[in-house]
């Protein structure tokens, strides 16, 4: 069974993602520097897909699988690391 995001909300320190299977995942915003520095308007401009969350204006993609595995953003200070 594939679990997809149904909604996302934020408080001062945390991103909360509600999933199609009824679970809610909480992740600290400190894990995602681009989100931590974003405005409320930017945070609200999220696209939900089968596998995750995408913020076009912030160049941020977060997978449900990564959230479930407890994986923070693979960047340093909001800049992508070289592969």
HTML snippet that shows the backbone in 3Dmol.js (N, CA, C, O; Angstrom):
<script src="https://3Dmol.org/build/3Dmol-min.js"></script>
<div id="view" style="width:600px;height:400px;position:relative"></div>
<script>
const pdb = `
ATOM      1  N   UNK A   1       0.841  -1.184   0.000  1.00  0.00           N
ATOM      2  CA  UNK A   1       0.000   0.000   0.000  1.00  0.00           C
ATOM      3  C   UNK A   1       0.886   1.247   0.000  1.00  0.00           C
ATOM      4  O   UNK A   1       1.849   1.337   0.761  1.00  0.00           O
ATOM      5  N   UNK A   2       0.551   2.186  -0.848  1.00  0.00           N
ATOM      6  CA  UNK A   2       1.299   3.431  -0.934  1.00  0.00           C
ATOM      7  C   UNK A   2       0.584   4.513  -0.136  1.00  0.00           C
ATOM      8  O   UNK A   2      -0.623   4.712  -0.277  1.00  0.00           O
ATOM      9  N   UNK A   3       1.337   5.198   0.694  1.00  0.00           N
ATOM     10  CA  UNK A   3       0.777   6.261   1.515  1.00  0.00           C
ATOM     11  C   UNK A   3       1.132   7.602   0.896  1.00  0.00           C
ATOM     12  O   UNK A   3       2.286   7.844   0.545  1.00  0.00           O
ATOM     13  N   UNK A   4       0.153   8.462   0.765  1.00  0.00           N
ATOM     14  CA  UNK A   4       0.379   9.777   0.169  1.00  0.00           C
ATOM     15  C   UNK A   4      -0.027  10.874   1.158  1.00  0.00           C
ATOM     16  O   UNK A   4      -0.825  10.639   2.065  1.00  0.00           O
ATOM     17  N   UNK A   5       0.534  12.077   0.969  1.00  0.00           N
ATOM     18  CA  UNK A   5       0.168  13.190   1.844  1.00  0.00           C
ATOM     19  C   UNK A   5      -1.215  13.720   1.478  1.00  0.00           C
ATOM     20  O   UNK A   5      -1.564  13.829   0.302  1.00  0.00           O
ATOM     21  N   UNK A   6      -1.981  14.040   2.489  1.00  0.00           N
ATOM     22  CA  UNK A   6      -3.316  14.616   2.278  1.00  0.00           C
ATOM     23  C   UNK A   6      -3.353  16.095   2.621  1.00  0.00           C
ATOM     24  O   UNK A   6      -4.109  16.856   2.017  1.00  0.00           O
ATOM     25  N   UNK A   7      -2.533  16.508   3.596  1.00  0.00           N
ATOM     26  CA  UNK A   7      -2.455  17.923   3.964  1.00  0.00           C
ATOM     27  C   UNK A   7      -1.165  18.157   4.723  1.00  0.00           C
ATOM     28  O   UNK A   7      -0.536  17.227   5.227  1.00  0.00           O
ATOM     29  N   UNK A   8      -0.782  19.437   4.792  1.00  0.00           N
ATOM     30  CA  UNK A   8       0.406  19.822   5.554  1.00  0.00           C
ATOM     31  C   UNK A   8       0.091  21.120   6.289  1.00  0.00           C
ATOM     32  O   UNK A   8      -0.573  22.006   5.750  1.00  0.00           O
ATOM     33  N   UNK A   9       0.572  21.220   7.514  1.00  0.00           N
ATOM     34  CA  UNK A   9       0.401  22.453   8.282  1.00  0.00           C
ATOM     35  C   UNK A   9       1.674  22.679   9.084  1.00  0.00           C
ATOM     36  O   UNK A   9       2.499  21.779   9.237  1.00  0.00           O
ATOM     37  N   UNK A  10       1.814  23.892   9.589  1.00  0.00           N
ATOM     38  CA  UNK A  10       3.030  24.285  10.290  1.00  0.00           C
ATOM     39  C   UNK A  10       2.691  24.999  11.579  1.00  0.00           C
ATOM     40  O   UNK A  10       1.677  25.691  11.671  1.00  0.00           O
ATOM     41  N   UNK A  11       3.550  24.828  12.582  1.00  0.00           N
ATOM     42  CA  UNK A  11       3.546  25.731  13.730  1.00  0.00           C
ATOM     43  C   UNK A  11       4.925  26.374  13.735  1.00  0.00           C
ATOM     44  O   UNK A  11       5.643  26.270  12.741  1.00  0.00           O
ATOM     45  N   UNK A  12       5.312  27.022  14.798  1.00  0.00           N
ATOM     46  CA  UNK A  12       6.576  27.754  14.813  1.00  0.00           C
ATOM     47  C   UNK A  12       7.803  26.887  14.575  1.00  0.00           C
ATOM     48  O   UNK A  12       8.794  27.355  14.014  1.00  0.00           O
ATOM     49  N   UNK A  13       7.745  25.626  14.997  1.00  0.00           N
ATOM     50  CA  UNK A  13       8.928  24.770  14.951  1.00  0.00           C
ATOM     51  C   UNK A  13       8.759  23.466  14.180  1.00  0.00           C
ATOM     52  O   UNK A  13       9.734  22.748  13.961  1.00  0.00           O
ATOM     53  N   UNK A  14       7.538  23.154  13.767  1.00  0.00           N
ATOM     54  CA  UNK A  14       7.252  21.812  13.271  1.00  0.00           C
ATOM     55  C   UNK A  14       6.394  21.831  12.010  1.00  0.00           C
ATOM     56  O   UNK A  14       5.520  22.682  11.842  1.00  0.00           O
ATOM     57  N   UNK A  15       6.668  20.864  11.124  1.00  0.00           N
ATOM     58  CA  UNK A  15       5.811  20.594   9.971  1.00  0.00           C
ATOM     59  C   UNK A  15       5.012  19.336  10.312  1.00  0.00           C
ATOM     60  O   UNK A  15       5.574  18.336  10.758  1.00  0.00           O
ATOM     61  N   UNK A  16       3.707  19.395  10.099  1.00  0.00           N
ATOM     62  CA  UNK A  16       2.801  18.283  10.366  1.00  0.00           C
ATOM     63  C   UNK A  16       2.205  17.835   9.045  1.00  0.00           C
ATOM     64  O   UNK A  16       1.578  18.632   8.348  1.00  0.00           O
ATOM     65  N   UNK A  17       2.393  16.553   8.686  1.00  0.00           N
ATOM     66  CA  UNK A  17       1.886  16.027   7.423  1.00  0.00           C
ATOM     67  C   UNK A  17       0.870  14.932   7.732  1.00  0.00           C
ATOM     68  O   UNK A  17       1.204  13.924   8.354  1.00  0.00           O
ATOM     69  N   UNK A  18      -0.368  15.138   7.295  1.00  0.00           N
ATOM     70  CA  UNK A  18      -1.411  14.119   7.438  1.00  0.00           C
ATOM     71  C   UNK A  18      -1.344  13.201   6.226  1.00  0.00           C
ATOM     72  O   UNK A  18      -1.262  13.659   5.087  1.00  0.00           O
ATOM     73  N   UNK A  19      -1.380  11.894   6.489  1.00  0.00           N
ATOM     74  CA  UNK A  19      -1.237  10.900   5.435  1.00  0.00           C
ATOM     75  C   UNK A  19      -2.556  10.207   5.117  1.00  0.00           C
ATOM     76  O   UNK A  19      -3.489  10.212   5.920  1.00  0.00           O
ATOM     77  N   UNK A  20      -2.611   9.616   3.937  1.00  0.00           N
ATOM     78  CA  UNK A  20      -3.831   8.949   3.478  1.00  0.00           C
ATOM     79  C   UNK A  20      -4.208   7.745   4.326  1.00  0.00           C
ATOM     80  O   UNK A  20      -5.364   7.324   4.305  1.00  0.00           O
ATOM     81  N   UNK A  21      -3.265   7.180   5.073  1.00  0.00           N
ATOM     82  CA  UNK A  21      -3.572   6.020   5.912  1.00  0.00           C
ATOM     83  C   UNK A  21      -4.002   6.409   7.324  1.00  0.00           C
ATOM     84  O   UNK A  21      -4.186   5.542   8.178  1.00  0.00           O
ATOM     85  N   UNK A  22      -4.162   7.716   7.574  1.00  0.00           N
ATOM     86  CA  UNK A  22      -4.642   8.187   8.859  1.00  0.00           C
ATOM     87  C   UNK A  22      -3.554   8.651   9.816  1.00  0.00           C
ATOM     88  O   UNK A  22      -3.853   9.280  10.831  1.00  0.00           O
ATOM     89  N   UNK A  23      -2.304   8.353   9.512  1.00  0.00           N
ATOM     90  CA  UNK A  23      -1.213   8.808  10.369  1.00  0.00           C
ATOM     91  C   UNK A  23      -0.915  10.281  10.129  1.00  0.00           C
ATOM     92  O   UNK A  23      -1.237  10.830   9.075  1.00  0.00           O
ATOM     93  N   UNK A  24      -0.295  10.913  11.123  1.00  0.00           N
ATOM     94  CA  UNK A  24       0.230  12.265  10.993  1.00  0.00           C
ATOM     95  C   UNK A  24       1.696  12.228  11.401  1.00  0.00           C
ATOM     96  O   UNK A  24       2.040  11.738  12.476  1.00  0.00           O
ATOM     97  N   UNK A  25       2.553  12.751  10.531  1.00  0.00           N
ATOM     98  CA  UNK A  25       3.990  12.796  10.780  1.00  0.00           C
ATOM     99  C   UNK A  25       4.353  14.202  11.213  1.00  0.00           C
ATOM    100  O   UNK A  25       3.892  15.177  10.620  1.00  0.00           O
ATOM    101  N   UNK A  26       5.174  14.312  12.241  1.00  0.00           N
ATOM    102  CA  UNK A  26       5.714  15.600  12.673  1.00  0.00           C
ATOM    103  C   UNK A  26       7.209  15.595  12.416  1.00  0.00           C
ATOM    104  O   UNK A  26       7.903  14.640  12.765  1.00  0.00           O
ATOM    105  N   UNK A  27       7.709  16.671  11.802  1.00  0.00           N
ATOM    106  CA  UNK A  27       9.144  16.806  11.559  1.00  0.00           C
ATOM    107  C   UNK A  27       9.569  18.217  11.936  1.00  0.00           C
ATOM    108  O   UNK A  27       8.864  19.178  11.627  1.00  0.00           O
ATOM    109  N   UNK A  28      10.711  18.355  12.599  1.00  0.00           N
ATOM    110  CA  UNK A  28      11.169  19.692  12.972  1.00  0.00           C
ATOM    111  C   UNK A  28      11.547  20.512  11.737  1.00  0.00           C
ATOM    112  O   UNK A  28      12.200  20.007  10.824  1.00  0.00           O
ATOM    113  N   UNK A  29      11.134  21.765  11.718  1.00  0.00           N
ATOM    114  CA  UNK A  29      11.487  22.645  10.602  1.00  0.00           C
ATOM    115  C   UNK A  29      12.991  22.826  10.489  1.00  0.00           C
ATOM    116  O   UNK A  29      13.491  23.125   9.405  1.00  0.00           O
ATOM    117  N   UNK A  30      13.716  22.655  11.571  1.00  0.00           N
ATOM    118  CA  UNK A  30      15.173  22.764  11.534  1.00  0.00           C
ATOM    119  C   UNK A  30      15.790  21.750  10.564  1.00  0.00           C
ATOM    120  O   UNK A  30      16.908  21.952  10.091  1.00  0.00           O
ATOM    121  N   UNK A  31      15.078  20.677  10.269  1.00  0.00           N
ATOM    122  CA  UNK A  31      15.552  19.693   9.305  1.00  0.00           C
ATOM    123  C   UNK A  31      15.503  20.223   7.875  1.00  0.00           C
ATOM    124  O   UNK A  31      16.188  19.691   7.001  1.00  0.00           O
ATOM    125  N   UNK A  32      14.714  21.250   7.625  1.00  0.00           N
ATOM    126  CA  UNK A  32      14.477  21.741   6.269  1.00  0.00           C
ATOM    127  C   UNK A  32      14.737  23.249   6.215  1.00  0.00           C
ATOM    128  O   UNK A  32      13.803  24.039   6.348  1.00  0.00           O
ATOM    129  N   UNK A  33      15.989  23.652   6.022  1.00  0.00           N
ATOM    130  CA  UNK A  33      16.355  25.074   6.077  1.00  0.00           C
ATOM    131  C   UNK A  33      15.533  25.968   5.152  1.00  0.00           C
ATOM    132  O   UNK A  33      15.225  27.102   5.519  1.00  0.00           O
ATOM    133  N   UNK A  34      15.175  25.492   3.980  1.00  0.00           N
ATOM    134  CA  UNK A  34      14.375  26.313   3.063  1.00  0.00           C
ATOM    135  C   UNK A  34      12.994  26.611   3.648  1.00  0.00           C
ATOM    136  O   UNK A  34      12.472  27.714   3.491  1.00  0.00           O
ATOM    137  N   UNK A  35      12.414  25.630   4.315  1.00  0.00           N
ATOM    138  CA  UNK A  35      11.100  25.832   4.929  1.00  0.00           C
ATOM    139  C   UNK A  35      11.209  26.702   6.172  1.00  0.00           C
ATOM    140  O   UNK A  35      10.342  27.536   6.432  1.00  0.00           O
ATOM    141  N   UNK A  36      12.267  26.508   6.933  1.00  0.00           N
ATOM    142  CA  UNK A  36      12.458  27.267   8.162  1.00  0.00           C
ATOM    143  C   UNK A  36      12.521  28.765   7.889  1.00  0.00           C
ATOM    144  O   UNK A  36      12.032  29.562   8.688  1.00  0.00           O
ATOM    145  N   UNK A  37      13.117  29.149   6.773  1.00  0.00           N
ATOM    146  CA  UNK A  37      13.241  30.560   6.427  1.00  0.00           C
ATOM    147  C   UNK A  37      12.151  31.096   5.535  1.00  0.00           C
ATOM    148  O   UNK A  37      12.234  32.241   5.089  1.00  0.00           O
ATOM    149  N   UNK A  38      11.125  30.302   5.258  1.00  0.00           N
ATOM    150  CA  UNK A  38      10.067  30.693   4.324  1.00  0.00           C
ATOM    151  C   UNK A  38       8.969  31.502   5.004  1.00  0.00           C
ATOM    152  O   UNK A  38       8.766  31.416   6.215  1.00  0.00           O
ATOM    153  N   UNK A  39       8.274  32.286   4.199  1.00  0.00           N
ATOM    154  CA  UNK A  39       7.113  33.020   4.689  1.00  0.00           C
ATOM    155  C   UNK A  39       5.912  32.088   4.759  1.00  0.00           C
ATOM    156  O   UNK A  39       5.930  30.997   4.189  1.00  0.00           O
ATOM    157  N   UNK A  40       4.875  32.520   5.458  1.00  0.00           N
ATOM    158  CA  UNK A  40       3.637  31.731   5.531  1.00  0.00           C
ATOM    159  C   UNK A  40       3.044  31.536   4.129  1.00  0.00           C
ATOM    160  O   UNK A  40       2.521  30.467   3.817  1.00  0.00           O
ATOM    161  N   UNK A  41       3.128  32.554   3.305  1.00  0.00           N
ATOM    162  CA  UNK A  41       2.619  32.448   1.937  1.00  0.00           C
ATOM    163  C   UNK A  41       3.391  31.395   1.152  1.00  0.00           C
ATOM    164  O   UNK A  41       2.791  30.590   0.439  1.00  0.00           O
ATOM    165  N   UNK A  42       4.719  31.394   1.275  1.00  0.00           N
ATOM    166  CA  UNK A  42       5.528  30.396   0.583  1.00  0.00           C
ATOM    167  C   UNK A  42       5.218  28.989   1.088  1.00  0.00           C
ATOM    168  O   UNK A  42       5.111  28.057   0.291  1.00  0.00           O
ATOM    169  N   UNK A  43       5.076  28.828   2.386  1.00  0.00           N
ATOM    170  CA  UNK A  43       4.763  27.509   2.939  1.00  0.00           C
ATOM    171  C   UNK A  43       3.419  26.999   2.451  1.00  0.00           C
ATOM    172  O   UNK A  43       3.243  25.800   2.232  1.00  0.00           O
ATOM    173  N   UNK A  44       2.472  27.909   2.283  1.00  0.00           N
ATOM    174  CA  UNK A  44       1.143  27.527   1.830  1.00  0.00           C
ATOM    175  C   UNK A  44       1.073  27.160   0.364  1.00  0.00           C
ATOM    176  O   UNK A  44       0.086  26.581  -0.088  1.00  0.00           O
ATOM    177  N   UNK A  45       2.111  27.494  -0.380  1.00  0.00           N
ATOM    178  CA  UNK A  45       2.139  27.210  -1.819  1.00  0.00           C
ATOM    179  C   UNK A  45       2.809  25.858  -2.069  1.00  0.00           C
ATOM    180  O   UNK A  45       3.817  25.776  -2.771  1.00  0.00           O
ATOM    181  N   UNK A  46       2.245  24.812  -1.493  1.00  0.00           N
ATOM    182  CA  UNK A  46       2.798  23.463  -1.588  1.00  0.00           C
ATOM    183  C   UNK A  46       1.945  22.627  -2.536  1.00  0.00           C
ATOM    184  O   UNK A  46       0.721  22.748  -2.570  1.00  0.00           O
ATOM    185  N   UNK A  47       2.615  21.786  -3.297  1.00  0.00           N
ATOM    186  CA  UNK A  47       1.938  20.828  -4.170  1.00  0.00           C
ATOM    187  C   UNK A  47       2.065  19.448  -3.533  1.00  0.00           C
ATOM    188  O   UNK A  47       3.168  19.005  -3.211  1.00  0.00           O
ATOM    189  N   UNK A  48       0.936  18.772  -3.355  1.00  0.00           N
ATOM    190  CA  UNK A  48       0.925  17.423  -2.809  1.00  0.00           C
ATOM    191  C   UNK A  48       0.870  16.443  -3.969  1.00  0.00           C
ATOM    192  O   UNK A  48       0.084  16.619  -4.900  1.00  0.00           O
ATOM    193  N   UNK A  49       1.703  15.413  -3.916  1.00  0.00           N
ATOM    194  CA  UNK A  49       1.691  14.378  -4.941  1.00  0.00           C
ATOM    195  C   UNK A  49       1.615  13.020  -4.263  1.00  0.00           C
ATOM    196  O   UNK A  49       1.629  12.933  -3.035  1.00  0.00           O
ATOM    197  N   UNK A  50       1.536  11.988  -5.040  1.00  0.00           N
ATOM    198  CA  UNK A  50       1.432  10.639  -4.491  1.00  0.00           C
ATOM    199  C   UNK A  50       2.589  10.316  -3.546  1.00  0.00           C
ATOM    200  O   UNK A  50       2.403   9.629  -2.542  1.00  0.00           O
ATOM    201  N   UNK A  51       3.783  10.813  -3.871  1.00  0.00           N
ATOM    202  CA  UNK A  51       4.956  10.445  -3.078  1.00  0.00           C
ATOM    203  C   UNK A  51       5.490  11.492  -2.127  1.00  0.00           C
ATOM    204  O   UNK A  51       6.393  11.206  -1.341  1.00  0.00           O
ATOM    205  N   UNK A  52       4.942  12.728  -2.182  1.00  0.00           N
ATOM    206  CA  UNK A  52       5.516  13.724  -1.293  1.00  0.00           C
ATOM    207  C   UNK A  52       4.985  15.129  -1.458  1.00  0.00           C
ATOM    208  O   UNK A  52       3.860  15.347  -1.909  1.00  0.00           O
ATOM    209  N   UNK A  53       5.832  16.083  -1.077  1.00  0.00           N
ATOM    210  CA  UNK A  53       5.487  17.500  -1.045  1.00  0.00           C
ATOM    211  C   UNK A  53       6.498  18.275  -1.880  1.00  0.00           C
ATOM    212  O   UNK A  53       7.686  17.952  -1.891  1.00  0.00           O
ATOM    213  N   UNK A  54       6.015  19.305  -2.580  1.00  0.00           N
ATOM    214  CA  UNK A  54       6.893  20.099  -3.444  1.00  0.00           C
ATOM    215  C   UNK A  54       6.552  21.574  -3.314  1.00  0.00           C
ATOM    216  O   UNK A  54       5.391  21.975  -3.403  1.00  0.00           O
ATOM    217  N   UNK A  55       7.598  22.375  -3.099  1.00  0.00           N
ATOM    218  CA  UNK A  55       7.477  23.831  -3.063  1.00  0.00           C
ATOM    219  C   UNK A  55       8.304  24.382  -4.214  1.00  0.00           C
ATOM    220  O   UNK A  55       9.527  24.476  -4.104  1.00  0.00           O
ATOM    221  N   UNK A  56       7.665  24.743  -5.307  1.00  0.00           N
ATOM    222  CA  UNK A  56       8.355  25.241  -6.500  1.00  0.00           C
ATOM    223  C   UNK A  56       9.195  26.480  -6.177  1.00  0.00           C
ATOM    224  O   UNK A  56      10.371  26.539  -6.534  1.00  0.00           O
ATOM    225  N   UNK A  57       8.605  27.459  -5.510  1.00  0.00           N
ATOM    226  CA  UNK A  57       9.298  28.720  -5.257  1.00  0.00           C
ATOM    227  C   UNK A  57      10.468  28.568  -4.282  1.00  0.00           C
ATOM    228  O   UNK A  57      11.355  29.422  -4.241  1.00  0.00           O
ATOM    229  N   UNK A  58      10.474  27.491  -3.501  1.00  0.00           N
ATOM    230  CA  UNK A  58      11.546  27.264  -2.538  1.00  0.00           C
ATOM    231  C   UNK A  58      12.551  26.210  -3.005  1.00  0.00           C
ATOM    232  O   UNK A  58      13.551  25.964  -2.331  1.00  0.00           O
ATOM    233  N   UNK A  59      12.287  25.588  -4.159  1.00  0.00           N
ATOM    234  CA  UNK A  59      13.127  24.504  -4.674  1.00  0.00           C
ATOM    235  C   UNK A  59      13.287  23.411  -3.613  1.00  0.00           C
ATOM    236  O   UNK A  59      14.396  22.959  -3.329  1.00  0.00           O
ATOM    237  N   UNK A  60      12.158  22.999  -3.038  1.00  0.00           N
ATOM    238  CA  UNK A  60      12.168  21.995  -1.970  1.00  0.00           C
ATOM    239  C   UNK A  60      11.232  20.848  -2.304  1.00  0.00           C
ATOM    240  O   UNK A  60      10.076  21.063  -2.670  1.00  0.00           O
ATOM    241  N   UNK A  61      11.732  19.637  -2.177  1.00  0.00           N
ATOM    242  CA  UNK A  61      10.957  18.417  -2.350  1.00  0.00           C
ATOM    243  C   UNK A  61      11.190  17.535  -1.131  1.00  0.00           C
ATOM    244  O   UNK A  61      12.330  17.309  -0.726  1.00  0.00           O
ATOM    245  N   UNK A  62      10.115  17.043  -0.557  1.00  0.00           N
ATOM    246  CA  UNK A  62      10.207  16.163   0.607  1.00  0.00           C
ATOM    247  C   UNK A  62       9.342  14.937   0.330  1.00  0.00           C
ATOM    248  O   UNK A  62       8.152  15.061   0.038  1.00  0.00           O
ATOM    249  N   UNK A  63       9.943  13.759   0.422  1.00  0.00           N
ATOM    250  CA  UNK A  63       9.196  12.533   0.163  1.00  0.00           C
ATOM    251  C   UNK A  63       8.558  12.010   1.441  1.00  0.00           C
ATOM    252  O   UNK A  63       9.087  12.203   2.535  1.00  0.00           O
ATOM    253  N   UNK A  64       7.428  11.354   1.293  1.00  0.00           N
ATOM    254  CA  UNK A  64       6.782  10.697   2.428  1.00  0.00           C
ATOM    255  C   UNK A  64       7.705   9.611   2.964  1.00  0.00           C
ATOM    256  O   UNK A  64       7.827   9.445   4.178  1.00  0.00           O
ATOM    257  N   UNK A  65       8.355   8.872   2.072  1.00  0.00           N
ATOM    258  CA  UNK A  65       9.272   7.808   2.505  1.00  0.00           C
ATOM    259  C   UNK A  65      10.385   8.385   3.368  1.00  0.00           C
ATOM    260  O   UNK A  65      10.744   7.788   4.383  1.00  0.00           O
ATOM    261  N   UNK A  66      10.938   9.531   2.989  1.00  0.00           N
ATOM    262  CA  UNK A  66      11.989  10.169   3.773  1.00  0.00           C
ATOM    263  C   UNK A  66      11.493  10.608   5.135  1.00  0.00           C
ATOM    264  O   UNK A  66      12.190  10.444   6.137  1.00  0.00           O
ATOM    265  N   UNK A  67      10.286  11.168   5.177  1.00  0.00           N
ATOM    266  CA  UNK A  67       9.712  11.576   6.457  1.00  0.00           C
ATOM    267  C   UNK A  67       9.495  10.372   7.367  1.00  0.00           C
ATOM    268  O   UNK A  67       9.813  10.416   8.555  1.00  0.00           O
ATOM    269  N   UNK A  68       8.956   9.304   6.804  1.00  0.00           N
ATOM    270  CA  UNK A  68       8.714   8.095   7.598  1.00  0.00           C
ATOM    271  C   UNK A  68      10.017   7.487   8.107  1.00  0.00           C
ATOM    272  O   UNK A  68      10.042   6.865   9.169  1.00  0.00           O
ATOM    273  N   UNK A  69      11.097   7.666   7.350  1.00  0.00           N
ATOM    274  CA  UNK A  69      12.403   7.143   7.751  1.00  0.00           C
ATOM    275  C   UNK A  69      13.143   8.100   8.688  1.00  0.00           C
ATOM    276  O   UNK A  69      14.214   7.766   9.193  1.00  0.00           O
ATOM    277  N   UNK A  70      12.577   9.287   8.920  1.00  0.00           N
ATOM    278  CA  UNK A  70      13.213  10.255   9.807  1.00  0.00           C
ATOM    279  C   UNK A  70      14.422  10.925   9.197  1.00  0.00           C
ATOM    280  O   UNK A  70      15.365  11.275   9.907  1.00  0.00           O
ATOM    281  N   UNK A  71      14.403  11.110   7.868  1.00  0.00           N
ATOM    282  CA  UNK A  71      15.541  11.707   7.169  1.00  0.00           C
ATOM    283  C   UNK A  71      15.374  13.211   7.005  1.00  0.00           C
ATOM    284  O   UNK A  71      14.397  13.665   6.409  1.00  0.00           O
ATOM    285  N   UNK A  72      16.320  13.987   7.530  1.00  0.00           N
ATOM    286  CA  UNK A  72      16.283  15.439   7.303  1.00  0.00           C
ATOM    287  C   UNK A  72      16.721  15.774   5.878  1.00  0.00           C
ATOM    288  O   UNK A  72      17.164  14.896   5.137  1.00  0.00           O
ATOM    289  N   UNK A  73      16.597  17.031   5.502  1.00  0.00           N
ATOM    290  CA  UNK A  73      17.000  17.531   4.196  1.00  0.00           C
ATOM    291  C   UNK A  73      18.481  17.252   3.964  1.00  0.00           C
ATOM    292  O   UNK A  73      19.295  17.399   4.876  1.00  0.00           O
ATOM    293  N   UNK A  74      18.826  16.851   2.750  1.00  0.00           N
ATOM    294  CA  UNK A  74      20.209  16.544   2.397  1.00  0.00           C
ATOM    295  C   UNK A  74      20.930  17.783   1.864  1.00  0.00           C
ATOM    296  O   UNK A  74      21.606  17.719   0.837  1.00  0.00           O
ATOM    297  N   UNK A  75      20.788  18.889   2.552  1.00  0.00           N
ATOM    298  CA  UNK A  75      21.466  20.121   2.160  1.00  0.00           C
ATOM    299  C   UNK A  75      22.194  20.696   3.359  1.00  0.00           C
ATOM    300  O   UNK A  75      22.004  20.255   4.493  1.00  0.00           O
ATOM    301  N   UNK A  76      23.010  21.661   3.098  1.00  0.00           N
ATOM    302  CA  UNK A  76      23.678  22.389   4.182  1.00  0.00           C
ATOM    303  C   UNK A  76      23.286  23.853   4.034  1.00  0.00           C
ATOM    304  O   UNK A  76      23.592  24.479   3.020  1.00  0.00           O
ATOM    305  N   UNK A  77      22.621  24.393   5.026  1.00  0.00           N
ATOM    306  CA  UNK A  77      22.168  25.797   5.020  1.00  0.00           C
ATOM    307  C   UNK A  77      21.274  26.110   3.835  1.00  0.00           C
ATOM    308  O   UNK A  77      21.315  27.216   3.296  1.00  0.00           O
ATOM    309  N   UNK A  78      20.453  25.126   3.421  1.00  0.00           N
ATOM    310  CA  UNK A  78      19.505  25.358   2.338  1.00  0.00           C
ATOM    311  C   UNK A  78      20.093  25.272   0.957  1.00  0.00           C
ATOM    312  O   UNK A  78      19.412  25.593  -0.017  1.00  0.00           O
ATOM    313  N   UNK A  79      21.362  24.839   0.834  1.00  0.00           N
ATOM    314  CA  UNK A  79      22.001  24.696  -0.470  1.00  0.00           C
ATOM    315  C   UNK A  79      22.256  23.220  -0.702  1.00  0.00           C
ATOM    316  O   UNK A  79      22.761  22.518   0.174  1.00  0.00           O
ATOM    317  N   UNK A  80      21.899  22.752  -1.899  1.00  0.00           N
ATOM    318  CA  UNK A  80      22.066  21.342  -2.221  1.00  0.00           C
ATOM    319  C   UNK A  80      23.541  20.954  -2.152  1.00  0.00           C
ATOM    320  O   UNK A  80      24.420  21.706  -2.575  1.00  0.00           O
ATOM    321  N   UNK A  81      23.790  19.769  -1.612  1.00  0.00           N
ATOM    322  CA  UNK A  81      25.145  19.239  -1.552  1.00  0.00           C
ATOM    323  C   UNK A  81      25.477  18.566  -2.881  1.00  0.00           C
ATOM    324  O   UNK A  81      24.590  18.017  -3.534  1.00  0.00           O
ATOM    325  N   UNK A  82      26.715  18.601  -3.277  1.00  0.00           N
ATOM    326  CA  UNK A  82      27.142  17.955  -4.520  1.00  0.00           C
ATOM    327  C   UNK A  82      27.017  16.437  -4.361  1.00  0.00           C
ATOM    328  O   UNK A  82      27.266  15.887  -3.288  1.00  0.00           O
ATOM    329  N   UNK A  83      26.632  15.785  -5.435  1.00  0.00           N
ATOM    330  CA  UNK A  83      26.463  14.326  -5.397  1.00  0.00           C
ATOM    331  C   UNK A  83      27.786  13.618  -5.593  1.00  0.00           C
ATOM    332  O   UNK A  83      27.835  12.388  -5.590  1.00  0.00           O
TER     333      UNK A  83
END
`;
const viewer = $3Dmol.createViewer("view");
viewer.addModel(pdb, "pdb");
viewer.setStyle({}, {cartoon: {color: "spectrum"}});
viewer.zoomTo();
viewer.render();
</script>
